[in-house]
Every structure is written in structure tokens, then in C-alpha cells.
Amino acid sequence: MRHDQPIENRIVAVGTSLGGLDALRTLLSSLATDFTAPVLIVMHIGAHRSLLPELLAPVCCLPVAHAIDNIPLEPARIYVAPSDRHMLVHDGRIRLSAGPKENFARPAIDPLFRSVAVEYGARAVAVVLTGDLDDGAAGAAAVNACGGRVIVQAPQDSVAQSMPVSALRAVPAATVACLDRLAQAIVDAVHQPIKGGPMGADKRPIEIEAQIALTGISSPALLDQLGKRSTLTCPDCGGIVWEVGDTAPLRYRCHTGHAFTEASLDAAQKADLEDALWTSVRRVEERAALAASRARAAERQGDEARAQSERALSEKLHRLEGSLREFIMGSARAEDDQTAAGQK
């Protein structure tokens, strides 16, 4: 796929998660050698060793490699975030950061998108591909607010629809394209005239969050500039959480710097609740077994009244255990039904 107009200091930032390898291979194989904008890619890989550049290189016409901290951005190159590091852009250079996780991920998509929004403004293009939950949605909104362009893989064309759907909720005017048309959509975006006119949003909150990701430094005073304190606690560190921003997606940050969208926080709370419920099942089982043992001991001692009381307690605890198990399993079935209905 070729073009014949120069790219004026543009940048393309791509974020993906579940199903992302195949999506990236298809997308990058369609970019021609004369595509000169740098492309920065974040895929959720956590702290695991990343072979993503080696997997992408055979299908790429452009050089692809893991990003290295503090190197200047060069045109016509593809930079991949290494494992366990946020990748950002600052002062024309790539910066890698071990700052707090966002949406339980490092590397995360939102920090990259926010940094290109601050650094490049209307010259930035953010691309959200297939993935679970909604990392990238807040960053896409930041790019849009700073005048940049947002492109989203069509949800029905995605292995996992959550990230594309969430990005479209955050930026309803985003360009939507199926995977086989995404490369052309990117080429078109980087050749469209830069948006003029005043920026429609205050850039300062975006800058603050980009700086937190870069430096790892956060504080209650900074977060008071971003939002308001809530009654929630951080599922990562247990600290106080601030509700951040007043546009989709609803987001939260703790004073340590951990950040969550509503979907990520809900998923964490759901997992914590399920763990707590299964722990309760175990403890109820153990207490029921202890009560049954006490009942047998009372019988051997001829204390029928105590034996009867302990047997009643054991039966009551077994009923509670059954109710807890039924609640856990029923909640899972209801969620599966809701997911299936949403995919129809």
C-alpha cells in the first residue's frame, strides 16, 4: 500500500491485547516501505519475555524492534514496547518507564496514547485494535481532545470486542475500519490536513497523567487537580482512589499512581469478590466439619443436648455453604448469558 504525499512530523500509536498478534501482522504487512511516520506499538504482555518484534519482522517492510529508552524517534520505523515497561514519547525521544501499572498492565496503552497526545497534538494518530476490557479508551479520548485522529478496528471484525467498543464510546467520531482496511485508514489519516482551531479540552490533566506514567511520581495534591476523592480503595495497593475526569470512560487513580478504567476496576473487584466468596466457602466447610466433630465427641461423652446443638450448627453451616456455592455459580452463569446476548 503506497502513498505519494509527504508526512509532516506525524506519529502513529497502536494498542492491542487479546487477538493482537494476528491483527498486528495483518496491519503491518499492508504498510509500504515509503510509509515514513514512526509507528509505536503496545501489546499487553506483562512481565513475560516478548518475542513480538521477531514475530512481526517477517511480514513488515519497515524495520521493527523493541524500543530502547531515551533514543530519538526516527521515521519509517516500528517500535514495540518491551515487557514490563510503559512506552511513552517525550521531547522527541522514546522513554521507557517502570511507573505504576494502568488497568493492571505494564506496558499499558493509555500512557502511550496520552504521551503522543501531549507531544504531537493534532499530528498524532491513535489506533485501537482487538482486546479485552477498555485500556486505550481514555488515551484515545486524550488524542482526540488534543486534535489528533483516532482509528478503531471494527468490533465485529475483532477477536475481542471490548477494547474497540470502549474506544468508540470514548470517541464516537473515530474512524472505524475492518482489519483489511486499517492500513489504508492510517495512511489516509496521516495525510489529512491537521485540524485547525482552538483545542476543545484543557490539556493540563492529560499532561499530569502523562508525567505520572513517565516519572512514577504521584501525590494527593496532583490527584486533587485531576478529580475528586471517592469511597473506593485501590485493588493493587489499598490506597485511596480518586475519580478522574467527567467523560467516558469513567476512571480512577490512587495516590500511588495506579490507574483504572471503570471496566478494569469492575473486573478487579469481581475477581476479589469471587476469591473472598470461595474463601468463605472454605471457612464455612471447615467450621461445619469442626461442629460435626464436636457433635461426635459429645455423643461419646453421653452429652446428647450438646451433640444435638453441634449437629444443628453443622447442618446450618452446610446450608450456608450450599447457598454461597449457588450464588457464585449462578452469578457466573448470568454473566455468561449476558456476554452471549451482547455478541448476538
Beta strands, then each sheet from edge to edge (+ up, - down):
strand 1: 11-16
strand 2: 39-43
strand 3: 64-66
strand 4: 78-80
strand 5: 86-90
strand 6: 93-97
strand 7: 124-128
strand 8: 149-153
strand 9: 175-177
strand 10: 227-233
strand 11: 240-244
strand 12: 251-254
strand 13: 259-261
sheet 1: 3+ 4+ 2+ 1+ 7+ 8+ 9+
sheet 2: 5+ 6-
sheet 3: 10+ 11- 12+ 13-
end
